[in-house]
Amino acid sequence: MGNLRVRFAPSPTGYLHIGGARTALFNYLLARKNGGTFVLRIEDTDVARSTQESVDAILRAMNWLGLDYDEGPYYQSQRFDLYREKIEELQSKGRAFRCYCNVEELEEKRKTALEEGRKPKYDGTCRHRPDQPEDQPYVVRFRSPDDGETIFEDRIKGTIRFSNEELDDLIIQRTDGTPTYNFVVVVDDATMDINLVVRGDDHINNTPRQILLYEALGYPVPEYAHVPMILGEDKARLSKRHGATSVMAYREMGYLPEALVSYLVRLGWSHGDQEIFSKEELIEKFSLDQVGRSAGVFNPGKLLWLNEHYIKNGDPERLGRLLKEYLQAEGVATQPGPDPVAVVKIMQDRSKTMVDMAQGAAFFYKKELEFDGKAVAKFLTEDKIPVFKSLIRALEKQDGFDQEAIESAFQKVLKEFDLKLGKVAQPVRVALTGGTSSPSIFEVIEVLGREETLRRLNKVFPLCGA
């Protein structure tokens, strides 16, 4: 194969779902590995259901995943003149014909075929009809061969055969003049020089029809690779009942794009036991030879584990920018407040998602804390007032305010009151965060800063009964 040309061709009738994203990813990796071209085509011939909002959602999702395309997006809705021209060409060659059978007639033929134990396919009534009335509604059908086989070598599935007599005379133009999917995809792939079609294996039954259309139009037939479907953990086809299927829903839930990419690529493809890949590694290692034939099972727990890994090992500067976005989504302003990068550094080891991190870090930025009532009752007791006052004095007197200096202030208080660290740290944690869960109290105080720490400690006395 010369210059590899692959494509991703979503229908803009909704969001970019997990299965579509994996198809796009596989095509992207093949193009990048082989120095090929990755084409994006928007298949919007279904005018009633296609929306610009869905197009925008697909483009945002691909951008978020880092799946940059080399050509496009092309829109099928802008190519109707070409489709009409090719339909007329097939009619002039005798490879397509007008069919005037109405819905009722076709339904009757279907019932009769089923009653007689035959496959309910179109019976060719209008194949040789001599009259061509202009005032009567019609569809245009492709004249399929009556015998022989259509055979193709699938790069994943191997040799696949279809008996031509099982194939219907496919409708390629509806009564309203719009072309149908199986026809336009052939014209598009051919005129865009796509030479490898990588798509879900739910398209396998479309392939023989498309090959026959390629041949009838005199186009070279591309190679095919049909990727196994993605199933839920109950082995049913992945759907909303298994959880989020929209790519951008995972962004909203606090997942990083690299986690989703690393997870999606392993749904059907493997490179030994390796689970974690950089994009550069994926481009280097990916090939269709390692794509399996069986369906991948979507495991939310594995995805969450990967996301936790990428957060834990992520660049704090980048995660800091993301943290600001997720805090804002939680309704928390980050100004004034500590540097989000500093917050990330003490939160990333304990966060599975960016939403986790934002929710866990919100206390840093709230001027009025929401206190856990049980924690207040247990830890902010009247006997803690002198301890807090002593800690305030010790923190005020410290020359520096790094963790070592903060710990030194705590040690003075512990010695003064003959207490263990936990007896002071936990009440202070509640006073500064509103609850009992946070990173190390010394880290929290350092990030909050001296002024804000002292402000919060001074405000807590009424809760202690003062």
Backbone torsions as a table, in degrees:
resi	resn	phi	psi	omega
1	MET	NA	134.5	178.5
2	GLY	-72.5	-132.4	178.5
3	ASN	-63.8	116.3	-179.1
4	LEU	-67.2	129.8	175.9
5	ARG	-128.5	116.5	179.5
6	VAL	-122.3	167.6	-177.2
7	ARG	-146.2	157.0	167.6
8	PHE	-121.0	130.2	-170.4
9	ALA	-133.3	75.4	-179.0
10	PRO	-78.2	155.3	172.4
11	SER	-94.1	128.7	-176.0
12	PRO	-85.1	63.2	-179.8
13	THR	-115.5	14.2	-179.4
14	GLY	172.3	-162.5	-178.6
15	TYR	-76.6	170.4	170.8
16	LEU	-81.5	115.7	-177.4
17	HIS	-92.5	172.5	-174.3
18	ILE	-57.8	-44.8	-179.5
19	GLY	-62.4	-43.7	178.2
20	GLY	-64.3	-39.0	179.6
21	ALA	-63.5	-39.3	178.6
22	ARG	-65.5	-41.3	177.3
23	THR	-59.8	-45.7	178.4
24	ALA	-60.4	-42.5	-179.5
25	LEU	-61.8	-47.2	179.5
26	PHE	-59.0	-44.2	179.1
27	ASN	-64.6	-42.3	179.1
28	TYR	-59.9	-48.0	-177.4
29	LEU	-63.9	-40.1	178.2
30	LEU	-62.2	-43.7	-179.5
31	ALA	-63.9	-45.0	-177.2
32	ARG	-68.4	-39.9	-178.5
33	LYS	-64.7	-38.6	-173.2
34	ASN	-100.1	11.2	-179.1
35	GLY	62.7	30.8	-176.9
36	GLY	-94.3	-163.6	-176.7
37	THR	-120.7	130.2	179.7
38	PHE	-107.3	116.4	-174.5
39	VAL	-106.1	136.9	173.4
40	LEU	-108.7	125.2	179.1
41	ARG	-127.2	130.0	179.0
42	ILE	-95.5	115.0	-175.5
43	GLU	-92.1	83.7	-172.2
44	ASP	-109.9	36.2	177.8
45	THR	-72.3	-19.5	175.4
46	ASP	-81.4	82.3	-171.8
47	VAL	-60.4	-36.8	-176.0
48	ALA	-65.1	-33.5	-173.9
49	ARG	-104.6	-16.6	-177.8
50	SER	-79.3	135.7	179.9
51	THR	-133.8	152.5	175.8
52	GLN	-65.7	-32.7	177.6
53	GLU	-59.1	-41.3	178.9
54	SER	-69.2	-38.9	176.4
55	VAL	-57.8	-48.6	-178.7
56	ASP	-61.1	-39.1	-179.7
57	ALA	-64.8	-40.6	178.7
58	ILE	-64.5	-44.7	-179.0
59	LEU	-65.0	-39.6	178.0
60	ARG	-63.7	-41.6	-179.1
61	ALA	-65.5	-42.5	179.0
62	MET	-65.4	-39.0	178.2
63	ASN	-64.1	-41.9	179.7
64	TRP	-63.3	-39.4	179.4
65	LEU	-76.1	-10.7	-179.4
66	GLY	79.4	24.7	-179.2
67	LEU	-95.2	76.1	-178.5
68	ASP	-77.9	137.6	-176.6
69	TYR	-104.9	156.4	-176.1
70	ASP	-91.8	-30.8	179.6
71	GLU	-134.7	147.9	177.2
72	GLY	105.7	-169.5	1.3
73	PRO	-73.8	135.5	170.4
74	TYR	-90.2	148.1	-178.9
75	TYR	-120.2	125.0	179.2
76	GLN	-61.1	-32.9	-178.1
77	SER	-62.5	-16.9	179.2
78	GLN	-95.7	7.3	-173.5
79	ARG	-122.6	18.1	-175.2
80	PHE	-61.4	-32.9	179.4
81	ASP	-62.5	-40.8	178.9
82	LEU	-64.4	-42.9	-179.3
83	TYR	-62.7	-43.3	179.3
84	ARG	-61.4	-41.0	179.5
85	GLU	-61.0	-42.3	-178.1
86	LYS	-72.9	-32.5	175.8
87	ILE	-66.5	-42.3	176.8
88	GLU	-63.0	-37.0	178.3
89	GLU	-61.7	-44.1	178.5
90	LEU	-65.1	-37.7	178.4
91	GLN	-65.6	-41.6	-179.3
92	SER	-66.6	-27.4	177.7
93	LYS	-84.0	-5.5	-176.6
94	GLY	78.9	13.3	179.9
95	ARG	-94.8	-2.5	176.8
96	ALA	-144.5	155.7	-177.3
97	PHE	-150.1	158.5	175.9
98	ARG	-79.4	138.3	176.8
99	CYS	-121.8	121.7	-176.1
100	TYR	-100.4	4.4	-179.5
101	CYS	-63.4	131.2	179.6
102	ASN	-87.9	174.6	-174.3
103	VAL	-60.2	-41.2	-178.4
104	GLU	-63.8	-42.7	179.4
105	GLU	-63.2	-42.9	-179.0
106	LEU	-65.8	-38.2	179.0
107	GLU	-66.0	-37.5	178.3
108	GLU	-65.9	-42.1	177.6
109	LYS	-62.3	-38.8	-179.5
110	ARG	-64.3	-45.1	179.5
111	LYS	-62.0	-43.2	-179.4
112	THR	-61.8	-44.7	180.0
113	ALA	-60.3	-43.3	-179.7
114	LEU	-64.6	-41.3	179.3
115	GLU	-63.6	-32.6	-178.8
116	GLU	-90.0	4.7	178.0
117	GLY	76.3	18.9	178.4
118	ARG	-99.9	158.2	174.1
119	LYS	-66.5	131.7	-176.2
120	PRO	-76.8	74.3	178.7
121	LYS	-110.2	160.2	179.0
122	TYR	-58.4	136.3	-171.8
123	ASP	-93.8	8.1	175.5
124	GLY	78.8	19.6	-176.7
125	THR	-50.8	-44.8	-173.3
126	CYS	-95.5	5.9	-177.7
127	ARG	-56.0	-40.4	-174.3
128	HIS	-117.7	22.7	-179.3
129	ARG	-65.1	125.8	-175.6
130	PRO	-78.1	-36.0	-176.4
131	ASP	-85.7	146.8	-178.4
132	GLN	-130.2	70.0	-176.1
133	PRO	-65.0	136.4	-178.7
134	GLU	-84.9	-19.0	-174.7
135	ASP	-93.7	7.5	-177.6
136	GLN	-116.5	134.5	-178.6
137	PRO	-64.6	145.2	179.7
138	TYR	-150.9	159.4	167.5
139	VAL	-110.4	164.7	172.8
140	VAL	-107.9	128.3	179.7
141	ARG	-112.2	147.9	172.9
142	PHE	-83.7	135.0	-179.6
143	ARG	-83.9	101.2	-179.6
144	SER	-77.7	150.7	176.0
145	PRO	-63.2	147.6	-178.8
146	ASP	-85.4	-17.9	-177.5
147	ASP	-144.0	-178.0	-179.5
148	GLY	83.8	-173.7	-178.7
149	GLU	-129.8	152.0	169.0
150	THR	-110.5	119.9	-173.3
151	ILE	-123.4	137.3	173.0
152	PHE	-144.3	152.9	178.0
153	GLU	-95.2	110.6	178.0
154	ASP	-84.9	132.6	-176.1
155	ARG	-65.3	-17.3	179.1
156	ILE	-111.7	-45.1	-172.2
157	LYS	-87.9	-16.7	-175.6
158	GLY	89.8	-156.0	-177.3
159	THR	-72.6	129.6	178.9
160	ILE	-126.1	130.9	-177.3
161	ARG	-120.1	141.8	172.8
162	PHE	-130.9	134.4	173.7
163	SER	-78.4	126.2	-176.7
164	ASN	-62.5	-29.6	-178.5
165	GLU	-68.4	-15.4	176.3
166	GLU	-82.4	-12.3	-175.6
167	LEU	-89.6	140.0	-179.3
168	ASP	-82.4	165.5	168.0
169	ASP	-77.3	95.0	-170.8
170	LEU	-62.5	134.6	172.1
171	ILE	-73.6	123.7	178.7
172	ILE	-111.0	-11.7	174.5
173	GLN	-143.7	128.9	-179.2
174	ARG	-78.0	172.9	-179.4
175	THR	-63.2	-26.1	179.1
176	ASP	-84.6	4.6	177.2
177	GLY	89.8	-3.3	-180.0
178	THR	-83.9	143.3	-179.6
179	PRO	-79.3	161.7	-178.2
180	THR	-101.2	165.3	-173.4
181	TYR	-54.5	-53.6	-173.2
182	ASN	-61.3	-27.4	178.9
183	PHE	-79.4	-51.3	-174.2
184	VAL	-66.4	-31.5	-178.9
185	VAL	-65.7	-33.1	177.2
186	VAL	-68.5	-49.2	-179.9
187	VAL	-59.9	-43.1	-179.0
188	ASP	-65.3	-50.8	-178.0
189	ASP	-61.4	-38.2	-179.0
190	ALA	-69.0	-48.4	-176.2
191	THR	-73.9	-18.3	175.4
192	MET	-95.8	6.4	176.2
193	ASP	59.8	33.7	175.9
194	ILE	-71.5	122.9	-177.3
195	ASN	-113.3	-0.6	171.8
196	LEU	-143.4	119.9	179.0
197	VAL	-103.6	112.2	177.1
198	VAL	-109.1	119.4	-176.2
199	ARG	-155.8	174.9	-179.0
200	GLY	-67.0	151.6	-176.0
201	ASP	-76.8	0.9	170.0
202	ASP	-71.1	-8.5	178.0
203	HIS	-94.5	-0.6	-175.1
204	ILE	-56.9	-41.8	-178.0
205	ASN	-68.8	-17.6	174.9
206	ASN	-78.4	-24.0	-169.3
207	THR	-61.7	-46.8	-180.0
208	PRO	-61.4	-38.2	178.0
209	ARG	-62.0	-42.3	-178.9
210	GLN	-68.8	-38.8	177.6
211	ILE	-60.5	-43.1	178.6
212	LEU	-63.0	-35.3	177.1
213	LEU	-68.9	-41.8	175.2
214	TYR	-54.0	-49.8	-176.2
215	GLU	-64.6	-40.5	-179.7
216	ALA	-65.6	-32.1	-179.4
217	LEU	-89.4	-2.4	178.5
218	GLY	76.3	25.0	179.7
219	TYR	-96.0	148.1	172.1
220	PRO	-68.7	140.7	-178.3
221	VAL	-84.8	130.7	178.8
222	PRO	-75.3	171.4	168.8
223	GLU	-80.2	157.4	179.5
224	TYR	-126.6	147.1	172.7
225	ALA	-142.3	112.4	-177.6
226	HIS	-102.2	117.6	-173.9
227	VAL	-86.3	134.6	179.4
228	PRO	-58.4	153.7	-178.8
229	MET	-69.8	167.1	173.6
230	ILE	-105.6	128.4	-178.5
231	LEU	-111.0	158.0	171.6
232	GLY	-76.8	175.1	-177.7
233	GLU	-64.9	-19.0	176.0
234	ASP	-88.6	9.4	177.9
235	LYS	70.7	11.6	172.6
236	ALA	-91.4	159.7	-178.8
237	ARG	-57.8	136.1	-175.8
238	LEU	-57.3	128.7	179.9
239	SER	-148.2	178.4	-176.7
240	LYS	-58.2	-28.1	-177.8
241	ARG	-69.6	-14.0	176.2
242	HIS	-88.8	-0.1	-175.7
243	GLY	118.2	-164.9	-176.7
244	ALA	-64.3	134.2	173.4
245	THR	-115.0	-7.8	178.7
246	SER	-84.3	133.9	178.8
247	VAL	-57.4	-47.5	-174.9
248	MET	-72.2	-18.3	173.4
249	ALA	-63.5	-33.5	178.4
250	TYR	-70.6	-33.8	174.2
251	ARG	-62.4	-45.4	179.6
252	GLU	-62.3	-32.3	-180.0
253	MET	-80.8	-0.5	174.4
254	GLY	95.2	20.6	177.2
255	TYR	-87.3	148.8	176.0
256	LEU	-89.8	145.3	-178.0
257	PRO	-59.9	-36.2	-178.7
258	GLU	-65.9	-30.4	177.3
259	ALA	-68.1	-44.3	-179.4
260	LEU	-67.0	-39.8	178.2
261	VAL	-62.5	-47.4	-179.3
262	SER	-63.0	-34.9	-179.9
263	TYR	-74.0	-46.1	-176.7
264	LEU	-62.4	-38.2	-176.2
265	VAL	-66.2	-26.6	-179.2
266	ARG	-84.9	-4.4	174.9
267	LEU	-83.3	78.2	-179.5
268	GLY	119.7	-19.2	-179.9
269	TRP	-125.8	148.3	177.3
270	SER	-144.2	155.0	172.0
271	HIS	-134.0	86.5	-173.1
272	GLY	62.2	-138.7	179.2
273	ASP	-100.0	8.0	-176.8
274	GLN	-65.0	132.7	-177.9
275	GLU	-109.8	-27.4	-170.6
276	ILE	-116.7	127.0	-175.6
277	PHE	-134.7	144.0	163.8
278	SER	-82.2	163.6	179.2
279	LYS	-61.5	-37.8	179.8
280	GLU	-62.4	-40.1	177.2
281	GLU	-64.7	-41.5	-180.0
282	LEU	-61.8	-44.2	-180.0
283	ILE	-62.1	-39.0	-178.8
284	GLU	-70.2	-40.3	-168.7
285	LYS	-97.2	-20.3	-171.6
286	PHE	-68.4	137.8	171.1
287	SER	-157.2	155.5	179.3
288	LEU	-69.1	-21.2	-179.9
289	ASP	-61.1	-25.0	-177.2
290	GLN	-102.9	12.0	174.7
291	VAL	-87.2	126.9	-177.3
292	GLY	-78.1	170.4	-179.9
293	ARG	-95.5	-15.3	-176.8
294	SER	-96.4	157.4	-175.9
295	ALA	-65.0	147.5	173.7
296	GLY	-87.8	145.6	179.8
297	VAL	-108.0	122.5	-177.2
298	PHE	-75.5	120.4	-176.8
299	ASN	-117.3	99.8	-177.6
300	PRO	-58.2	-33.0	179.9
301	GLY	-63.8	-40.6	178.9
302	LYS	-66.3	-40.2	177.8
303	LEU	-62.7	-42.7	179.8
304	LEU	-64.0	-39.8	176.8
305	TRP	-60.2	-43.9	178.3
306	LEU	-62.9	-42.6	-178.7
307	ASN	-62.7	-41.5	177.6
308	GLU	-59.8	-41.3	178.3
309	HIS	-60.9	-47.4	-176.1
310	TYR	-69.4	-31.9	175.4
311	ILE	-68.7	-46.2	-177.7
312	LYS	-59.6	-34.8	-176.3
313	ASN	-105.4	12.0	-175.6
314	GLY	-78.3	162.9	177.0
315	ASP	-72.9	117.6	-177.6
316	PRO	-57.9	-33.0	178.9
317	GLU	-62.4	-47.5	179.4
318	ARG	-66.7	-44.5	179.7
319	LEU	-64.8	-29.9	177.3
320	GLY	-64.6	-41.0	176.9
321	ARG	-64.4	-41.2	178.7
322	LEU	-66.8	-39.2	-179.5
323	LEU	-58.5	-41.2	178.3
324	LYS	-58.0	-42.6	179.7
325	GLU	-63.3	-44.5	-177.4
326	TYR	-71.6	-33.5	174.6
327	LEU	-64.1	-43.3	178.3
328	GLN	-61.6	-37.6	177.1
329	ALA	-64.4	-26.4	177.1
330	GLU	-86.2	0.8	179.9
331	GLY	82.0	23.0	-177.2
332	VAL	-113.5	120.7	177.4
333	ALA	-81.7	142.0	-176.7
334	THR	-98.0	2.0	176.0
335	GLN	-125.4	128.3	-4.9
336	PRO	-76.9	164.0	-180.0
337	GLY	159.3	174.2	-178.7
338	PRO	-67.4	161.4	176.4
339	ASP	-61.7	122.9	179.8
340	PRO	-55.7	-28.4	178.9
341	VAL	-64.7	-41.2	177.9
342	ALA	-64.5	-38.3	178.0
343	VAL	-64.6	-44.3	179.6
344	VAL	-56.5	-44.0	-174.5
345	LYS	-59.8	-29.9	179.8
346	ILE	-99.8	-5.6	-178.1
347	MET	-107.2	-21.5	-168.1
348	GLN	-69.5	-24.5	178.3
349	ASP	-75.2	-12.6	-176.1
350	ARG	-121.5	18.0	-176.6
351	SER	-120.9	129.2	176.8
352	LYS	-89.7	-30.0	177.8
353	THR	-136.2	167.0	176.4
354	MET	-70.1	-26.4	174.5
355	VAL	-67.5	-43.7	173.9
356	ASP	-53.1	-47.7	-176.8
357	MET	-63.8	-44.3	-178.7
358	ALA	-63.0	-44.0	-179.5
359	GLN	-67.2	-38.0	179.3
360	GLY	-72.6	-23.9	-176.6
361	ALA	-99.5	-4.0	-174.2
362	ALA	-57.9	-33.5	-176.5
363	PHE	-61.4	-25.8	179.5
364	PHE	-61.9	-27.9	-169.8
365	TYR	-110.7	-3.7	-178.1
366	LYS	-90.8	125.4	177.5
367	LYS	-74.7	-29.8	176.4
368	GLU	-117.5	109.5	-176.9
369	LEU	-74.8	150.7	171.1
370	GLU	-99.3	114.0	-174.0
371	PHE	-91.1	140.4	173.0
372	ASP	-75.8	116.9	-175.3
373	GLY	-57.0	-43.7	-179.8
374	LYS	-63.6	-40.1	179.9
375	ALA	-65.9	-39.3	177.8
376	VAL	-61.7	-48.5	-177.8
377	ALA	-61.6	-34.8	-175.6
378	LYS	-83.2	-38.2	-169.2
379	PHE	-112.1	-28.3	-178.1
380	LEU	-96.3	68.6	-177.7
381	THR	-98.1	163.3	-173.3
382	GLU	-59.7	-32.3	-178.6
383	ASP	-69.2	-9.7	179.6
384	LYS	-87.1	-9.7	-176.8
385	ILE	-60.6	-48.6	178.4
386	PRO	-65.0	-30.8	177.6
387	VAL	-65.5	-46.1	179.1
388	PHE	-62.4	-41.9	-178.8
389	LYS	-64.1	-38.7	178.4
390	SER	-66.3	-40.5	179.6
391	LEU	-66.0	-39.3	178.2
392	ILE	-59.4	-46.3	179.7
393	ARG	-62.0	-41.3	-177.8
394	ALA	-66.6	-41.2	179.7
395	LEU	-69.2	-34.2	178.5
396	GLU	-65.0	-34.1	-173.8
397	LYS	-85.4	-14.8	-177.8
398	GLN	-64.6	133.8	178.8
399	ASP	-66.6	-52.0	178.2
400	GLY	-97.6	176.8	178.0
401	PHE	-140.2	40.0	172.8
402	ASP	-91.5	178.8	-174.2
403	GLN	-61.3	-34.9	179.6
404	GLU	-64.7	-42.4	-180.0
405	ALA	-67.8	-39.4	179.8
406	ILE	-65.0	-43.1	179.2
407	GLU	-63.0	-37.4	178.9
408	SER	-62.1	-40.1	177.9
409	ALA	-63.4	-42.5	178.4
410	PHE	-61.9	-41.8	-177.3
411	GLN	-61.5	-35.6	177.9
412	LYS	-63.3	-41.5	-179.1
413	VAL	-69.8	-43.2	179.8
414	LEU	-59.0	-41.9	-179.3
415	LYS	-66.9	-40.8	-178.0
416	GLU	-61.3	-40.2	-175.0
417	PHE	-104.9	2.6	179.7
418	ASP	54.8	54.1	-178.0
419	LEU	-118.5	154.9	170.2
420	LYS	-81.0	158.1	-176.0
421	LEU	-56.9	-41.8	-177.1
422	GLY	-59.0	-31.8	-178.2
423	LYS	-70.4	-17.0	177.7
424	VAL	-108.0	-43.0	-174.6
425	ALA	-60.6	-42.3	-175.7
426	GLN	-70.3	-44.6	174.1
427	PRO	-59.1	-39.7	178.3
428	VAL	-65.0	-38.9	178.4
429	ARG	-59.8	-46.1	179.2
430	VAL	-62.4	-42.2	-178.9
431	ALA	-63.2	-36.4	-175.0
432	LEU	-91.1	-26.6	-174.1
433	THR	-116.8	-19.3	-177.0
434	GLY	93.0	-9.5	-176.9
435	GLY	-146.8	-168.7	-173.7
436	THR	-106.4	3.1	-176.8
437	SER	-121.7	124.7	177.4
438	SER	-168.5	171.9	170.9
439	PRO	-63.3	-178.7	178.0
440	SER	-46.3	135.8	-177.6
441	ILE	-61.7	-32.1	177.7
442	PHE	-66.7	-39.9	176.9
443	GLU	-64.5	-43.6	-179.4
444	VAL	-59.6	-46.2	-177.9
445	ILE	-65.2	-41.4	179.7
446	GLU	-60.9	-44.6	-178.0
447	VAL	-70.8	-39.4	177.3
448	LEU	-61.5	-35.9	-177.2
449	GLY	90.6	158.9	-174.6
450	ARG	-61.4	-48.3	-174.2
451	GLU	-61.2	-47.9	-177.7
452	GLU	-70.7	-36.7	177.6
453	THR	-61.1	-47.5	-179.2
454	LEU	-65.8	-38.1	178.0
455	ARG	-59.3	-46.4	-177.9
456	ARG	-67.8	-40.6	179.6
457	LEU	-64.4	-38.7	179.2
458	ASN	-68.9	-27.1	-178.4
459	LYS	-80.3	-12.6	-169.9
460	VAL	-86.5	-10.3	-174.8
461	PHE	-58.5	-41.6	178.2
462	PRO	-58.7	-32.3	178.9
463	LEU	-69.6	-22.6	-179.3
464	CYS	-88.8	1.2	178.4
465	GLY	96.3	9.4	-179.3
466	ALA	-76.0	NA	NA
